[in-house]
Amino acid sequence: MRRLEHITLWCGVAAPLLYAVTVVAGSAVLPGYDPIVDPVSALTASGRPGIKWIEAGLGLYNLLLMAFAGAGWTLAGSDWRRVFLTLMVTAGAGLLMWPFAMDMQGAPLSAGGLAHLGLAAIASLSTIVAVWLSVANWRRAGQRQMVRLSSACLVIVALSGMAAGVAAALSWPIVGLLERLTIGGFLFWLAVTAARLATMSDLAPAGSSN
């Protein structure tokens, strides 16, 4: 494993840490924001003042995620490449959300807001697919602990994600909480998976040959 690629794999650990710090800090300081009720995207809703640093933190998170996925793509066999491809889609959708912010609560749906919803759906689905694909790869590699961990994260991400969608559609005041369970499950999987892959001498045994 080349040194640069090895270092870049650790971006998969740095990314969720940065995301968590940015979101927790933003939730604490923005006036009127309720992390139980409001989705994460509401932190950077269109027209909200004083959010440049939050946008920068989330943008850097997506760049770190893309760097991790790119390093993994270079090192991995074909099965793992499917995981890293879905993570590139996740990061790309996240970066595209920057110019297409969520509409402020109560505002009419704009074209940018509609684009944001579409990109958020793509990012959500791609994270689920990435975790799901990793379960099969860890099973082929005989990594039972990683299979159990990834399977648990998959259940959390999928079930809480569906519940968040229902809560949003029915205007239940727990959308923010459910969304944080979804994102938290993915971020935990990402950090542990990245750390495990970064300490492996070769990714190919966990998947097919190049």
RODO-2510 file (C-alpha; in nm, 4 decimals, decimal comma):
residues 210
     n   res          X          Y          Z
     1     m     0,0000     0,0000     0,0000
     2     r     0,1482     0,3315    -0,1037
     3     r     0,1974     0,5799     0,1780
     4     l    -0,0200     0,8551     0,0271
     5     e    -0,3102     0,6170    -0,0287
     6     h    -0,2732     0,4786     0,3226
     7     i    -0,2907     0,8294     0,4687
     8     t    -0,5866     0,9183     0,2472
     9     l    -0,7854     0,6208     0,3765
    10     w    -0,7810     0,7901     0,7169
    11     c    -0,9901     1,0679     0,5617
    12     g    -1,2759     0,8239     0,6164
    13     v    -1,2205     0,8617     0,9913
    14     a    -1,1649     1,2381     0,9837
    15     a    -1,4802     1,3005     0,7776
    16     p    -1,7406     1,1776     1,0310
    17     l    -1,5574     1,3486     1,3173
    18     l    -1,5674     1,6803     1,1312
    19     y    -1,9337     1,6302     1,0413
    20     a    -2,0288     1,5596     1,4024
    21     v    -1,8421     1,8628     1,5377
    22     t    -1,9898     2,0927     1,2720
    23     v    -2,3478     1,9778     1,3212
    24     v    -2,3351     1,9711     1,7015
    25     a    -2,1786     2,3184     1,7164
    26     g    -2,4192     2,4587     1,4591
    27     s    -2,7197     2,3125     1,6392
    28     a    -2,6021     2,4713     1,9635
    29     v    -2,5427     2,8252     1,8396
    30     l    -2,8032     2,8944     1,5714
    31     p    -3,1014     3,0788     1,7211
    32     g    -3,4335     2,9001     1,6933
    33     y    -3,2844     2,5720     1,5732
    34     d    -3,4124     2,2572     1,7466
    35     p    -3,2050     1,9417     1,6761
    36     i    -3,4960     1,7180     1,7776
    37     v    -3,7460     1,8807     1,5443
    38     d    -3,5390     2,0296     1,2627
    39     p    -3,3450     1,8275     1,0018
    40     v    -2,9717     1,8778     0,9604
    41     s    -3,0248     2,0527     0,6267
    42     a    -3,2162     2,3267     0,8089
    43     l    -2,8804     2,4401     0,9515
    44     t    -2,7904     2,5731     0,6070
    45     a    -3,1392     2,6622     0,4835
    46     s    -3,1652     2,9294     0,2179
    47     g    -3,1588     3,2765     0,3694
    48     r    -3,0318     3,1741     0,7128
    49     p    -2,7575     3,4161     0,8269
    50     g    -2,4225     3,3297     0,9838
    51     i    -2,3859     2,9827     0,8358
    52     k    -2,0778     3,0140     0,6143
    53     w    -1,8656     2,8188     0,8623
    54     i    -2,1266     2,5413     0,8771
    55     e    -2,1382     2,5232     0,4976
    56     a    -1,7584     2,5097     0,4909
    57     g    -1,7485     2,2303     0,7491
    58     l    -2,0039     2,0199     0,5630
    59     g    -1,8322     2,0892     0,2319
    60     l    -1,4982     1,9750     0,3738
    61     y    -1,6682     1,6633     0,5114
    62     n    -1,7825     1,5704     0,1623
    63     l    -1,4358     1,6365     0,0185
    64     l    -1,2803     1,4107     0,2830
    65     l    -1,5389     1,1427     0,2070
    66     m    -1,4592     1,1677    -0,1635
    67     a    -1,0840     1,1470    -0,0921
    68     f    -1,1415     0,8314     0,1140
    69     a    -1,3539     0,6778    -0,1594
    70     g    -1,0958     0,7675    -0,4235
    71     a    -0,8117     0,6074    -0,2279
    72     g    -1,0211     0,2978    -0,1686
    73     w    -1,1096     0,2758    -0,5362
    74     t    -0,7388     0,2779    -0,6254
    75     l    -0,6516     0,0043    -0,3768
    76     a    -0,9548    -0,2220    -0,3825
    77     g    -1,0733    -0,5229    -0,5732
    78     s    -1,3870    -0,5032    -0,7838
    79     d    -1,6357    -0,5841    -0,5043
    80     w    -1,5044    -0,3108    -0,2776
    81     r    -1,4985    -0,0694    -0,5699
    82     r    -1,8776    -0,0841    -0,5760
    83     v    -1,8800     0,0358    -0,2156
    84     f    -1,6437     0,3217    -0,2929
    85     l    -1,8422     0,4178    -0,6022
    86     t    -2,1578     0,4588    -0,3944
    87     l    -1,9619     0,6692    -0,1445
    88     m    -1,8442     0,8923    -0,4298
    89     v    -2,2091     0,9372    -0,5256
    90     t    -2,2905     1,0265    -0,1638
    91     a    -2,0096     1,2829    -0,1481
    92     g    -2,0960     1,4272    -0,4887
    93     a    -2,4604     1,4716    -0,3947
    94     g    -2,3530     1,6379    -0,0698
    95     l    -2,1286     1,8837    -0,2517
    96     l    -2,4040     1,9700    -0,4988
    97     m    -2,6361     2,0566    -0,2101
    98     w    -2,4224     2,3623    -0,1351
    99     p    -2,5727     2,5790    -0,4151
   100     f    -2,9126     2,4093    -0,3731
   101     a    -3,0020     2,4806    -0,0121
   102     m    -3,3108     2,3621     0,1704
   103     d    -3,5977     2,6132     0,1782
   104     m    -3,6648     2,7795     0,5120
   105     q    -3,9561     2,6329     0,7040
   106     g    -4,2835     2,7840     0,5871
   107     a    -4,1390     2,9166     0,2615
   108     p    -4,2826     2,7947    -0,0713
   109     l    -4,0910     2,5173    -0,2428
   110     s    -3,8357     2,6663    -0,4816
   111     a    -3,6485     2,5053    -0,7688
   112     g    -3,3354     2,5022    -0,5533
   113     g    -3,5265     2,3468    -0,2665
   114     l    -3,6660     2,0777    -0,4949
   115     a    -3,3153     2,0029    -0,6234
   116     h    -3,1985     1,9776    -0,2629
   117     l    -3,4651     1,7183    -0,1853
   118     g    -3,3627     1,5126    -0,4865
   119     l    -2,9934     1,5258    -0,3964
   120     a    -3,0726     1,4366    -0,0346
   121     a    -3,2653     1,1311    -0,1538
   122     i    -2,9727     1,0216    -0,3721
   123     a    -2,7276     1,0655    -0,0845
   124     s    -2,9525     0,8723     0,1530
   125     l    -3,0011     0,5784    -0,0822
   126     s    -2,6335     0,5592    -0,1734
   127     t    -2,5302     0,5425     0,1935
   128     i    -2,7655     0,2494     0,2496
   129     v    -2,6283     0,0702    -0,0569
   130     a    -2,2680     0,1289     0,0556
   131     v    -2,3288    -0,0234     0,3989
   132     w    -2,5251    -0,3127     0,2483
   133     l    -2,2504    -0,3959    -0,0023
   134     s    -1,9862    -0,3833     0,2706
   135     v    -2,1645    -0,6552     0,4695
   136     a    -2,1176    -0,9047     0,1862
   137     n    -1,7546    -0,8024     0,1389
   138     w    -1,6698    -0,8465     0,5070
   139     r    -1,8448    -1,1836     0,5062
   140     r    -1,6328    -1,3007     0,2115
   141     a    -1,3219    -1,1799     0,3946
   142     g    -1,4162    -1,3769     0,7061
   143     q    -1,4356    -1,0575     0,9155
   144     r    -1,7189    -1,1657     1,1459
   145     q    -1,6947    -0,8686     1,3799
   146     m    -1,7171    -0,6257     1,0873
   147     v    -2,0109    -0,8224     0,9452
   148     r    -2,2008    -0,7849     1,2729
   149     l    -2,1146    -0,4175     1,3086
   150     s    -2,2011    -0,3310     0,9493
   151     s    -2,5257    -0,5291     0,9686
   152     a    -2,6295    -0,3436     1,2833
   153     c    -2,5511    -0,0093     1,1196
   154     l    -2,7488    -0,1119     0,8109
   155     v    -3,0560    -0,1855     1,0216
   156     i    -3,0253     0,1463     1,2080
   157     v    -2,9726     0,3494     0,8902
   158     a    -3,2524     0,1822     0,6944
   159     l    -3,5181     0,1786     0,9671
   160     s    -3,4513     0,5257     1,1047
   161     g    -3,4280     0,6632     0,7513
   162     m    -3,7716     0,5268     0,6645
   163     a    -3,9105     0,6542     0,9940
   164     a    -3,7659     1,0005     0,9272
   165     g    -3,9360     1,0066     0,5873
   166     v    -4,2705     0,9162     0,7436
   167     a    -4,2209     1,1731     1,0201
   168     a    -4,1434     1,4452     0,7666
   169     a    -4,4491     1,3572     0,5567
   170     l    -4,6766     1,3623     0,8630
   171     s    -4,5093     1,6676     1,0234
   172     w    -4,4139     1,4817     1,3387
   173     p    -4,1832     1,6920     1,5635
   174     i    -3,9077     1,4284     1,5768
   175     v    -3,7667     1,4523     1,2242
   176     g    -3,4357     1,5897     1,3479
   177     l    -3,3909     1,3107     1,6017
   178     l    -3,4691     1,0344     1,3524
   179     e    -3,2477     1,1898     1,0878
   180     r    -2,9597     1,2063     1,3354
   181     l    -3,0017     0,8352     1,4059
   182     t    -2,9796     0,7678     1,0324
   183     i    -2,6755     0,9861     0,9771
   184     g    -2,5128     0,8730     1,3008
   185     g    -2,5422     0,5082     1,2018
   186     f    -2,3760     0,5793     0,8697
   187     l    -2,1015     0,7945     1,0213
   188     f    -2,0189     0,5276     1,2795
   189     w    -1,9997     0,2643     1,0057
   190     l    -1,7816     0,4949     0,7958
   191     a    -1,5336     0,5668     1,0758
   192     v    -1,4941     0,2053     1,1831
   193     t    -1,4786     0,0755     0,8256
   194     a    -1,2211     0,3349     0,7231
   195     a    -1,0052     0,2582     1,0264
   196     r    -1,0224    -0,1156     0,9556
   197     l    -0,9384    -0,0743     0,5877
   198     a    -0,6540     0,1671     0,6646
   199     t    -0,4897    -0,0940     0,8865
   200     m    -0,5189    -0,3742     0,6301
   201     s    -0,2182    -0,4429     0,4110
   202     d    -0,4392    -0,5075     0,1090
   203     l    -0,8065    -0,4483     0,0275
   204     a    -0,8261    -0,7017    -0,2550
   205     p    -0,8757    -1,0086    -0,0307
   206     a    -1,2010    -0,8550     0,0936
   207     g    -1,3356    -0,8461    -0,2606
   208     s    -1,2514    -0,9643    -0,6075
   209     s    -0,9269    -0,9090    -0,7894
   210     n    -0,8765    -0,5950    -0,9933
***
